[in-house]
Amino acid sequence: MPEMGNSLRAAALLAVVVLSILVSLLVSSVQQFGARISHFSNVTILGDEEELASLRGALIYQLSERRREIIPLLLPGDDENGLPEESRLSPQRDEELDSILDYSLWNEITLGSRKAHLDEMGCDSLVDMQAVEILGSGYTKLVVKVNLAGGQPVALKLVNELGIDMGKCVEDFKDPQGCRELVSYKLKKEIVLLQRLQHPNVIKLKGHCAGGQGGRVTVILEQGNPLQMIQLLQSPWEDRFRVCLDLVRLLHFLSQSPLGSVALLDFQPRQFVTVSGELKLTDLDDASADETACQTAADCFLQFPHRNFTLPCSAQGVCEGLNEKRNIYNAYRYFFTYLLPHQAPPGLTHLVDHIMNATGELKADINQTLEAFEHILLLYKSGLHLDNLPPSIIRDYTVMRGMGTSGNAEYRCWPSYSQQGCVLSVHSAREAAYICNSHSQCNSFTLTGQKTWTGRLLASFRSSFCHLVPDWTSEVYVKKTKVPETSAV
């Protein structure tokens, strides 16, 4: 009983905090939609009892339909717990599933009835949190960055009380509390999917809070940075390749996940964030593990704005690899096209072109695509793609180990890891010398101890500088006609 009291207290505090977030962060929206919100909160249901019963029945039906979407996701195995194929397709499927499921997870999500695991956050974690900013809002959900009492930043997903889904539901059913429960099913589904689809490239579920007045549900996630495609387009090729590689690793996992082959039906860059440079899927409520039934190949039609594909119909009556192929082509048109070919290293362009052709024509499955990406990564990290560089190129430079530079005269190049100069990643001094020779302004370069995510070195290229100074983490390479004096510093 004490645990239940604490849970209710925390849930009540969460309701207050959520209200505070909405008031403090959505002032402009409240002003814009004030009339509608006033209508929601003071709605007076008019009409006879028959009309009220009809509306309530329709809402209950919608709640039941949303529940039916989530029930299969609660199955513990990836084979529907051994149910025969005919049972999965039978009218009694829901009753059969109900009889074998452990509802502890469902009750935890819906009622907050089970205490959070030691490594999970619950309602108590949200007490005394501070709202920082709105990260995003949509028809259904509001995403808010908050700092917890200890200072840890997290992202909260909750029902968007001002969203279109909530507004339309209240207009249709005249029941704000019931509508909040209906709209929150997307959050409940996402909690289940995040627990079933754990992967380095899926946002980490840190916990959730459920229960309290109005059945509020809040999802607690690790904090990420929204993917900025314009900024990414201006980044070095290595960082753009990393995003594409992470995406392919994610799609490979989704093709054989514990739920089966999963398709991302709303496949957009806005569904992703980066955490310490790593790409992560953050929106899973539109993920689907449903197989498309078919009688002939004509039923297995994939339609995109500029391309269409027809896939084979298997002997089992499902479209072979449809979810996987949908994901691959969306990755091609939203990510690979923009991020992969531009400024790829010359020694890798033929491999990049092969990936572009294979994915753009859906000639490769996800296993082959991942193998091609991993092969490029191996060549890039090992420097094997640089075998054609002349070994003698470094002889034109004088090396000063344990030295840095002062009085730098930097020039800019694009893309660079520094906006103030020309900083690029290199495998070795030989590659850096090759780059310096290709820049008319370059007379020297410095290799620092800094490395990129692949382990490659960061090299700073300069037109000139005044002095060398001791720096035991660096090496300076100067064209032999431009050797400067050594400072006494």
Residue pairs with C-beta under 8 A, 6 or more apart in sequence:
3 115
6 124
7 112
7 115
7 122
7 123
7 211
8 211
8 212
10 122
10 123
10 124
10 126
10 127
10 209
11 112
11 123
11 209
11 210
11 211
11 212
11 213
11 216
12 212
12 213
13 123
13 126
13 127
14 123
14 126
14 127
14 209
14 212
14 216
14 218
15 212
15 213
15 214
15 216
17 126
17 127
17 129
17 131
18 158
18 216
18 218
20 131
21 131
21 142
21 144
21 146
22 30
22 142
22 161
22 162
23 30
24 131
25 131
25 133
25 134
25 144
26 134
26 162
29 162
30 37
30 162
33 162
36 167
37 161
37 162
40 167
40 170
40 176
41 176
43 170
43 174
43 176
45 52
45 174
45 175
55 172
55 173
55 174
55 175
56 173
56 175
56 178
58 172
58 173
59 173
59 175
59 178
59 179
59 182
62 182
63 178
63 181
63 182
63 185
66 182
66 185
66 189
67 185
68 94
69 185
69 189
70 106
70 185
70 188
70 189
70 192
71 94
71 97
71 98
71 101
72 80
72 97
72 289
73 189
73 192
73 193
73 196
73 259
73 289
74 101
74 102
74 103
74 105
74 106
74 192
75 81
75 97
75 100
75 101
76 102
77 258
78 257
78 258
78 259
78 260
80 88
81 100
83 96
83 97
85 316
87 93
87 96
90 96
104 114
105 192
105 195
107 113
107 114
108 114
108 210
109 188
109 191
109 192
109 208
109 210
109 217
110 188
110 210
110 215
111 210
111 211
112 122
112 123
112 209
112 210
112 211
112 212
113 211
115 122
116 122
116 207
120 206
120 207
121 154
121 206
121 207
121 208
121 220
122 207
122 208
122 209
123 209
123 210
123 211
123 212
125 148
125 207
125 209
125 220
126 146
126 148
126 156
126 209
126 218
126 220
127 149
128 148
128 149
129 146
129 147
129 148
129 149
130 146
130 147
131 144
131 145
131 146
132 144
132 145
132 146
132 147
132 153
133 144
133 145
134 142
134 143
134 144
134 145
135 143
135 144
135 145
135 155
135 226
136 142
136 143
136 226
136 270
137 143
137 160
137 162
137 163
138 160
138 163
139 160
139 163
139 164
139 165
140 159
140 160
140 163
140 165
140 166
140 183
140 186
140 285
141 157
141 158
141 159
141 160
141 163
141 186
141 187
141 285
142 157
142 158
142 159
142 160
142 161
142 163
143 155
143 156
143 157
144 155
144 156
144 158
145 153
145 154
145 155
145 156
145 223
146 153
146 154
146 155
146 156
147 153
148 154
153 223
154 206
154 220
154 221
154 222
154 223
155 220
155 221
155 222
155 223
155 224
155 282
156 218
156 219
156 220
156 221
157 187
157 190
157 218
157 219
157 221
158 187
158 216
158 217
158 218
158 219
159 166
159 180
159 183
159 184
159 187
159 216
159 217
160 166
160 183
161 180
163 183
165 183
166 179
166 180
166 183
169 179
169 182
169 183
170 176
170 179
173 179
177 214
177 215
180 214
180 215
180 216
181 214
181 215
184 215
184 216
184 217
186 285
187 217
187 218
187 219
187 285
188 217
189 284
189 285
190 219
190 283
190 284
190 285
191 205
191 208
191 217
191 219
193 259
193 284
193 285
193 287
194 202
194 203
194 205
194 219
194 221
194 284
195 205
196 257
196 258
196 259
197 253
197 254
197 257
197 258
197 259
197 262
197 284
197 287
198 204
198 205
199 250
199 253
200 249
200 278
200 280
201 246
201 247
201 249
201 250
201 253
201 278
201 279
201 280
201 281
202 250
202 280
202 281
202 284
203 221
203 222
203 224
203 273
203 275
203 280
203 281
203 282
204 221
204 222
204 280
205 219
205 220
205 221
206 220
206 221
206 222
207 220
208 217
208 218
208 219
208 220
209 216
209 217
209 218
209 220
210 216
210 217
210 218
221 282
222 275
223 275
224 273
224 274
224 275
224 280
224 282
225 273
225 274
225 275
226 270
226 273
227 243
227 269
227 270
227 272
227 273
227 274
227 279
229 269
229 338
232 239
232 240
232 243
232 339
233 240
233 338
233 339
233 342
234 414
234 415
235 415
236 343
236 415
236 416
236 417
236 424
236 425
237 342
237 343
237 344
237 345
237 415
238 380
238 425
238 452
238 453
238 454
238 456
239 277
240 339
240 340
240 342
241 339
241 340
241 344
241 376
241 377
241 380
242 277
242 278
242 279
242 453
243 274
243 279
243 335
243 339
244 331
244 335
244 336
244 339
244 340
244 373
245 373
245 374
245 377
246 278
246 279
246 280
247 272
247 279
247 331
247 335
248 331
248 366
248 369
248 370
248 373
249 370
250 279
250 281
251 324
251 327
251 328
251 331
251 366
251 369
252 366
252 367
252 369
252 370
254 261
254 262
254 263
254 264
254 287
254 323
254 324
254 327
255 261
255 262
255 323
255 324
255 327
255 366
257 289
259 289
260 289
260 291
261 289
261 291
261 321
261 323
261 324
262 287
262 288
262 289
262 323
263 287
263 288
263 289
263 322
263 323
263 324
263 326
263 327
264 271
264 281
264 286
264 287
264 326
264 327
264 330
265 286
265 287
265 288
266 283
266 286
267 326
267 327
267 330
267 331
267 334
268 334
269 334
269 335
270 283
271 281
271 282
271 283
272 279
272 280
272 281
272 282
273 279
273 280
273 282
274 280
277 453
288 323
289 323
291 318
291 319
291 322
291 323
292 299
292 300
292 318
292 319
292 322
293 299
293 317
293 318
293 319
294 300
294 313
294 314
294 317
294 318
294 319
295 313
295 317
296 313
297 310
297 311
297 312
297 313
298 310
299 313
299 319
300 310
300 311
300 312
300 313
300 319
300 320
300 322
301 308
301 309
301 310
302 308
302 309
302 310
302 311
302 322
302 325
302 326
302 329
304 329
304 333
307 329
309 325
309 329
309 362
311 319
311 320
311 321
311 322
311 325
312 319
312 320
313 319
313 320
314 320
321 365
324 365
324 366
325 362
325 365
327 366
328 359
328 362
328 364
328 365
328 366
328 369
329 359
329 360
329 362
331 359
332 356
332 359
332 360
336 355
336 356
336 359
336 360
337 356
337 360
340 352
340 355
340 356
341 349
341 352
341 353
341 356
343 415
344 352
345 380
345 385
347 379
347 385
347 386
347 387
347 388
348 376
348 379
348 380
348 385
351 372
351 375
351 376
351 379
352 376
354 372
355 364
355 369
355 372
355 373
355 376
357 363
358 364
358 368
358 369
358 372
359 369
364 372
377 454
378 384
379 385
380 454
380 456
381 427
381 454
381 455
381 456
382 427
383 427
383 428
383 431
386 427
386 428
386 430
386 431
386 434
389 430
389 431
389 434
391 430
393 430
393 433
393 434
393 437
394 429
394 430
394 433
394 477
396 433
396 437
396 479
396 480
397 429
397 433
397 436
397 444
397 477
397 478
397 479
397 480
398 477
398 478
398 479
398 480
398 483
399 429
399 475
399 476
399 477
400 468
400 475
400 476
400 477
400 478
400 486
401 475
402 470
402 471
402 472
402 474
402 475
403 468
403 469
403 470
403 471
403 474
403 475
403 476
403 486
404 446
404 468
404 469
404 470
404 471
404 474
404 476
405 444
405 446
405 462
405 465
405 467
405 468
405 469
405 476
406 465
406 466
406 467
406 468
406 469
406 487
406 489
407 465
407 466
407 467
408 421
408 462
408 465
409 462
409 463
409 464
409 465
410 420
410 421
410 422
410 460
410 462
410 463
411 421
411 422
411 439
411 441
411 442
411 461
411 462
411 463
412 419
412 420
412 421
412 422
413 422
413 424
413 439
413 461
416 422
416 423
416 424
417 423
417 424
417 425
417 458
418 460
421 460
421 461
421 462
422 439
422 442
422 460
422 461
422 462
423 458
423 459
423 460
423 461
424 432
424 435
424 458
424 459
424 461
425 452
425 454
425 456
425 457
425 458
425 459
426 432
426 435
426 447
426 456
426 457
426 458
426 459
427 456
427 457
428 457
429 447
429 475
429 477
432 445
432 447
432 457
432 459
432 461
432 477
433 445
433 477
435 442
435 445
435 459
435 461
436 442
436 443
436 444
436 445
436 461
436 477
436 479
439 461
441 463
442 461
442 462
442 463
443 462
443 463
443 464
443 478
443 479
443 482
444 461
444 462
444 464
444 465
444 476
444 477
444 478
444 479
444 482
445 459
445 460
445 461
445 462
445 476
445 477
446 459
446 460
446 462
446 474
446 475
446 476
446 477
447 457
447 458
447 459
447 474
447 475
447 477
448 457
448 458
448 459
448 460
448 473
448 474
449 473
449 474
450 457
450 458
451 457
451 458
452 458
464 482
465 484
466 484
467 484
467 485
467 486
467 487
467 489
468 476
468 484
468 485
468 486
468 487
469 487
469 489
470 489
478 484
